[in-house]
Every structure is written in structure tokens, then in C-alpha cells.
């Protein structure tokens, strides 16, 4: 099977995975808020942010493993791949042991911030379950490069779809029976184990030469991994802070209930970003192969092509969310949660800028130039945290969202492209110019849709689906016709059924 076919299959199943997650969240979030209440759902959200913070203990190792395993596979060197995997595995086991002790300490400290004796015990149990779950999960990151390099995205996506549906079914059953937030934590723990086991099976099938043995451990390889992962670790810290510190700021200065309102807007943006990432963020192994072969021309060509695709999808997705988001939240959660809409609008702008830059970041990671991304992220978070703390006093949860957006626009729209393009020897003017055609093709349609919706406001899910689908279809057709060159349309033929491409007229 060709690389293009594998990528298409991976894209379809990854998008299906994200669609499944969105569909599950669509039904489960109002169900959980109703069953658990604003307070306990807010507490669960904060603990979920703590779980995300635990992933910082990955130390950026997963990206390093992916990079070096992909490089070894491109050279058909299974011994080198095994050395990378096993070295990372023993590092992860040591990290997981550390997480267990840290979790126990945090569980006791958490009692100091809770007034009710019953709540103290429950929160402590939640913290313990979440921490232990992460400690069991991290060692599987040693296999991170295998399914990516072998282009087994579709198998991983199918396994995660199964785990998601299993978790949703168990959650609905036990929460509806009144078991509460503790049952939710236990179910999350169990389904994560199922997902990890399936992931290992996929990796073993994709790489039959995989061997797990201490004899493959290499001190020199560990230094190599840490050398690469240091900057990736900084990027991971920045990512987690940018995406999770907001919950702690809101909980500290407002209330747990306010966290729930903020989480609604954030959740919609998160799932939209996941949807786009699953569709297009699969090119690190391919960029790594181009870099290993020193094929700079092909690297630049594919980078610009994928960036255009990301930009087109990001504009359609964010435009649709902004236009139909208010009606959707009103229908989904009720009018009491309309303050989440403006949070969503602010956050989606920043997140879509980040999505457009994803191919450039992947190319920089492949070329070991990720220190530039890390430095930009450091500045981003350094500005984000104090801005959020300041603005929350004036604008509430909207101020926290603004604190996240402001530095992201400056750094990821201007600074990162300039220095990133320079690092891979791509003219920055070429990078910016490549994005003009999709924008010119799509923006008028989004503007017209927004104007139309001010007079014909959708109220039902059917209205939102119909109007949104029409807008998306018009944007896709216009974007492909006017946003891509003939060569790029030829590349699209490898990914899109020929009968659809034949409907698109050619242009110079």
C-alpha cells in the first residue's frame, strides 16, 4: 500500500476518532454536569488539569523517541530502533516510580484545601487514582515512534475509538446509578489500561523485530535522547501551562462553578483543534525522512502544501464555530452558559493560529531545530500567566481567555514563522505568500455566511448542521479551486477519490 493511501486511511480514522470523542462529549458533558453538579464537575476539571500536568514528567521524551525511531526506520536499522525504545522504556519506568511518590504527597496536601471531611477523603482518592493512572501510562510512550513511523495511525485511532466508547458506556451506566465522581475516576483508569494494552499490540505487530530487554539499554542513547528532549520538555511545559493554568487561575480567583463555564468554551475549541490535528498532523516521520535524505526542496514543497491545507481547514472550522457557536451552546447546555461563547471565540482564534503553524513545527522538529519553538513557548507562557491573573479581575473568565490569546497572536503569527523558516532555510516571504490564496478564496464565503446568520438565526441542531454543511462545502470547493496550484491539485489526487477531483476545474 502506498504512503499516500496509508496517510489517507490514517487521516480518515483519526478524524473518525475525534468525531467519536466529540459526539461522546456532546452527550456526556451536560449529563455529567447535571448528575455531578457544577461544583463536582469543576473539581473533576481541576483534577483533570492536574493529570495533564503529570504528563510533563514525560520530559519531552516521546517526541525524542518518535524522531530517533523514525530516523532508524528510514535507514532500516532495527537494532538502533530497539536501542532507542528500550533506553526510553527504562527511563520511563524510573519516572513512573517517581510519579507514584509525588502523587501520594499531593493527595495528602490536597486535604489542606478542602473544608468538608467527606470531601477531603474523596478528593484525595481522586488525586491518587489519576496519578497512578498516569504512572502506568507513561512507559508505553517508549513505543511512540513505532506506529507513527510505520504509518499505523488508523490502527491506533480504531483502538482509541473502542476505548472511548467503552468508557462512555460505563460512565453513563454507573453515574446514572448514582455512583458519583469516584466511579468516573475508576472508569477512566480502567479504560486507559485497555487503551495501553491495545497500543502495545499494534506496535508489536507493526514492528515484529521489537525486543524488550535490558541488553538494548544504552547510556549514550540516553544522553542523545535527553539532549533532544530537553527542548521538547520545555515545549511540553509551555503547552500544559497554556492549556491548563487557566483552570487554576479561575478556581483561585473566581469559583469551581466558573471553571465549568470556562471549560465549556474551552472544550469546544479543544475538540475542534483535535479534529484538525488528527486530520493533518501526521508528517513528522515523513519530514524526518526528507531531512535524513537531505532533500530540502521536497521538504519545503510538502511543508507549504500541508500548511495551505491546514489554513483552509482552520478557517472553515473556526469560522463555523464563531458563526454557529452561540446557537450550539444555547441548544446544548442552555442559556445559562452563554458566557462560554465569548471565551470560545477568543480561544479559537489563538488555537487556529497554532494549527496553521503545526507543519512548520514538525519540520523544525525533524531538523532538530525545536529549540526555537521552545523559546517562543517560554515567552508565550511567561506573558500568558500574569496577563490572565491581571485580566481575570476586570473581565472574569473572558479575561483569562484574553490572557491566553494576546501573546499567542504576537509570537505564533509573527515571531515563530520568521525564525522557524530561517532555521530550515525557507524564505519567510514564501511561507506567508503561500497562505494568501486560500484566505482570499474562503474569507468572503465566511463573511457572507456570518451576515446571513444575523438575519436567519439557527435554533435547532438540524439548522446548525444544514447551514454549517453548506458553508463548509462552499469553502472547500472555492478553497481548492483558487487556493492551490495545479501541482498541488495533482498531489491532492493521491489523497482524494478521482471522481471528486474531476469535478474541480483547473487553473494556473
N, C-alpha and C positions, 0 to 999 in steps of 0.2 A: 504494500500500500504506500502511496506517495506521501511526502511530507505535508503537501497541501491538503490531502484528504484527511490525514491524521489531525491536522490543525482544525479543519472544518468540523470533524467529528468531536474533537475536544471542545471547540467553541460552543457547539450546539448543546452538548451535555452539560457543560459548565453553566451556560445560560439557563438550561433547564433546572439545574441545581439551585441557582439563585432564585429563579422564578418559584420553585417549590418553597424555598425559605421565605420569600416574600408572601406567598399565599398562606403559609402556615402562620407567619407573624400577623398577617391581616386578620385572621380569625382568633389567634391566641392572645394578642395583646389586649384587646378590650375584654376578653374573657378573664385574663389574669388580673387586670386592673379591677374588674368587678368582683372577682372571687377573693382576691387578696386585700383589696382596698388600696387607695392612693399611698398610704404610709408604707405598708409592707412591700408594695411593688417598687416604691422609691428606694427602700432599704436593699432590696434584691438588685436594683440597678447599680447602687453604690458598690455592693459586694462584687457585682459583675465587673465594675471598673477596677476593683482590686485584683480580680482574676486576670484582667488584661495586663495589669501592671506586673503580675508574676511572669508574664511572657518576656519581660525584659531580661530575665535570667537566661534566656536563650543566648544572650551576649552577641547577637548578630551571627551566631554560628551557622544557622540554617542557610543564610544567603551565601556564606563561605562554602559550605558543603555543596550547595547547588552549583556554584561556579566551578569548583575543582572537580566534582564528579562529571559535570558536563564536558569539561576540558578533557578528562581522562577518556570518556566515551568517544569524543571526537577523534582521539588518537588510537582508539580500540585497545586501551590498556586497562584490562580488568583488575590487574594487581594494584595499580595505582588507585583505581576506584575503591577497591576493598580497603586499602590503607586509609583513604580519606574517611570512609564510612565508619570503620572500626575505631579510628582515633577519635572521631567526633562522638561515637557512642559512649566511650569511656568518660569523655569529658562531660557528656550529658548526665550520665549516671551520678557522677560526683556532684553536679549542680542540683540534681533532683534530691539527693540526700540533704543538701543544704536548705532546699526549699521546705522540706518536712520540718526541720527545726525552726525555721523562720515562721512558718505557719502556726506552729504551736505557740510561739511567743506572741504573735499578732492576735491569736484567738483570746489570750488572756488579757492583753492590753485593750481589746475591743470592749471588754466588760466595763472599763472605766468610763466609757462614753454613753452608757445606757442606764436609764434610771430604774426601770422595772426589773425585778429579779427574774421573772419568767423570760422577759425579752433578752436579758443578759445571756442566759443559757442558750436560747435559740440562735442569737446572733453568733455566739461562739461556735456552735455546731455548724452553722452555715460557712463560717470562715474556714473551719477545719476541712469540711468536705470539699470546698472549692480549691483550697491549697493542695490537698492530697491528689485531687484530680489532675491538676497541672503537673505535679511531680511525676505522675505516672505517664503523662502525655509527652513530656519533653524528650525522652530518649528516642522516640520514633522520629524526631526531627533529623536524626543522623542519616535517615534514608531520604531526606528531602530532595536530593538531586536526581534520584533514580526515575520516578515516574515523569518528571519534567524532561529530563534528557532523552528518555525513551518515548516521549510524546504519548504517555498513557493518561492524559488529562481526563479522557472520557470515563475510564475505569474508576479513577478517584472520585469523580463527580457522581457517578452512579452509587458508589458506596456511601457517600455523604448524603445523597438523597434518601437512601434507605434509613440511615441513622436519624435524619431529620424527621421523617415520617414516623419512625418508631418512637422517638422522643415526644412528638406531638400527640400521638395516640395515648401513650402512657400518662402524659401530663393532663390531658383532658379527662381521662378516667379518674385518676387519683385526686386531682384538685377539685373536680366536681363532686367527689365523695367527701370533701371537707378536710383533706389531709394537710392542706396549708403549704407554706413556703418551704418547709423542711423536705417534704416529698418532692418538690420541684428541684431542690438541690441534689437529692439522691438520684432522681431520674436523669438529670444532666450528667452526673458522674457515671452512671451505668451506660448510657448511650455513647459517651465519649470513649469508653473502653471498647465497645463494639466497633466504633469507627476506627480506632487504632489497630485492632486485630485485622480488619479488612484491608487497611492500608498496608500492613506488613505483607499480607498475602499477595497483593497487587505488585509490590516491589520485588518480592521473591520471584514471581512469575516473569516480570519484565527483565530481571537480571539474574538468570539461573546460576551464574558464577558467584553470586553473593555468598560470602562466608563471614560468619561472626565468630571471631577468635582473637584472643589477646596477642597472638603472634603477629597480627597485622598492625598492631599499635605502633606508632612511630613518633618519637619525640620531635623530630624535625618537621614532621607533618603537622603536629600540634602547634608548633611555632608558626608555621605557614598559615594555618587556619586562623589562629589568633591575630596574626598580622593583618589578614584581610578583614577579619570580623570586627576588629576594633572600631573602625568607622561605621560598619553596619550596626554595631551595638549602639553607637551614638544616634544613628538614624532611627533605630527601634525605640530608644528612649524618647526621642523627639516625637515620634508617631504616637506613642502611648500617652505622652503628656498632652499633646494637642487634642487627642480624641477622648481622653478620659478625665483630665484635670477639671474640665467644665463641671462635671457632676459633683466633684468635691467642693468647688467654689460655690455652686448653688446650694448644696447641702449646708455649707458653713454659714453663708450669709443670708439665705432665704429659708428653705424648708425642704423636707423629703418629698412633700407633695409637689413642690416646684420642680424637683428633679424629674418627676413623672411627666409633667407638661413639656419640659425641655426634651425629654427622651423621645417623645412622640415625633417632634420635628426632626430630631437627630436620627431617629430610626428610619424615617422615610429617605433621608439623604444617604444614610449608610447602605441601605439595601439597593438604592439606585447606583451608588458607586460600586458595590459588589457586583451588580449586574453587568456593568460596563467592564470592570476588571476581569471578570470571568470570561467575557466575550473576546477580549483582545490582549490581556496581559499574559502571554504565553511565549514570549520571544527572547527571553534571556538566554536559553540554551542555543538558539539559532544565532543570536548576536555574538555569543561566546565562540561559536564555531567560526563565524566570519573573522573575529579577532584572532583566533588561533591560526587561521589561514592567511592573516594579514591582507584580507580583501576589504580595504577601506571603501572602495567605490560602491560595492554591493551593500555594505553596512549602511552607508549614507542613503542609498536609494530606498532600501526597505524601511529605514527609520522614518524618512519623510512620508512614505506611503502609509505606514501604520499610524503616524501622527495625524494625518488627514482623516483617516477612518475614525480615530478616537475623537477628534474635534467634531466631526459630523454627528457622531452618536451622542457626544456630550451636549451639544447644542440642542438636539432634538429632545433628549431626556430631561435636561434642566429646564428647557422652555416649557415642556409639557407639565413638569412638576409645579412650576411657578403659576402657569395658567389655570391648572385644574386642582392644585393642591388644597386650596381653601374649601372648595366643594367636597373634595375627598375626605378631608379631616372632619368636616361637619357631618358627613354621612357615616363615617367610620367610627369616630369617637364621641361625636356630639358637639353642640355649640359651646359647651363649657371649656373646650380645649382649643379654641380658635387662636389663642395667643401662641400656640405652637407653629402656626402658619408662617409668621414673620421670622421666627427662629429658623425654620426650614429654608425660607428664601435666602437669608443671609448665608447660611451654611452651604447651600447647594452651589452658590457662586464660587466659593473657595474650593470646594471639593472637585468641581468640574475643571477648574484650572489645573489642579493636581492630576486629574485623569489625563488631560491632554499632554502633560509632561511625562507620563509614565513610560512611553517608548524611549524618550531621551534618557531617563534614569536607568532603564535596562541596558542601554548601550554603554552608559558610563560604568555600570556595574561589571559588564562584560570586559571592559577595558581596564578594570581596577582603578577607575577614577571616581569611585563613590565617595571619596573624602570631600569632594565639592558639594555633593548632596548633603552630606552630614553637616558640613559647616553652615550651609543655608538653613538646615533644620534647627541647628543650635540657635541661630539668630531668631528664627521664627518663634520657637518656644520661649526664648528669653523675653521677647516682646509680648507674646500671647498671654502668659500668666499674669503679669502686672496689669496689662490692659483690661483683662477680664475682671480682675479684682476691683479696678477703678470703676469700670463702666457698669458693673452689676449694681452699684449704689444709685446710679442715675436711671438706668433703663431696665433693670431686672434681668430676666433670663435673655432678653434680646441683647442687652449689653454684653453678656458673656459670649453670645454668638458673634457680635461685632468684634470683640477682642480676639477671636479666632480668625476672622476674615481679614482684618486690616494688614497684618504682617504677611499673610499668605499671598495676597494680591501683589504686594511690592516685591517679595522675594521670588515667588514661583512664576510670576508673569514676566519679570524683567531680569532679575539678577541671575537666577539659575539657568535660563536659556543662554544668556551671554557667556557665562563661564563654562557651562556644560558643552556647548557647541565648540568652543575653543579647545576644550580638552580632547575631543575626538576629531579635531581638525575639520569641522563642518562650518562653513561660513554662516554666521548667525543671521545675516540678511536672508540667506536662502531658507533657513528654518522658518523665520517669520513669514516670508513671502509665500511659502508652500501652504500656509493656512488661510490665505486671503480668499481663494476661490470657493472653498466650502462655506465660508462665512457669508460671502456675497450671495450664494445660492440659497441659503437657508433662512437667514435673518428676516427677509421680507415676509416669508410664509409664517414664521413665528409671530411677527408683529401683526399681521392680518388676523391670525387666529386669536391673539390677545384682544384685538379690537372687537372681533365678532363675539367673543365670550362676555364682553361687558354689556352687550345687549341681549344675548341669549344665554343666561346663566344655567349651566347644567346642575341638576339637583340629584339625579339618581346615578347609580353605578353604570347603568346602561348608557346614559347620556355621556358620562365621562369617557367610557370605553369607545363609544362611536366617534365622538368629536376628537378624542386623542388619537385614535387609529387613523382617521382621515388626515390630521395634521402630520403624523409621523410618516404616512405613505407619501404625501406630497413632498415632504422634506427629503426623504430618501431618494425619490426619483429625481428631484431637482438637484440634490447634492451630488448624485452620481453623474448626472448629465453634465453639469457645469463645474463640478468640484474636482474632477480627476482627469488626468491626461489620457491619451489613447493607450499609452504603455501601461498605465495604472489600471485602466479598464481591462486590458489584456490579463494583468495579474489577477483581477477580480474574477475572471473567467475560471480560474483554477479553484475558486472558493464558492462560486455561486452557480447553480444549475444553468446550463447553456440556454435553455428556453427563456429564462428571465433576462439574461444578458442580451439576447437578440431583440428584446423589446426596447432596449436603450439605444437611441441614435448616437452615432459617432460625432466627435467634434475635435477640432485641432486646438 
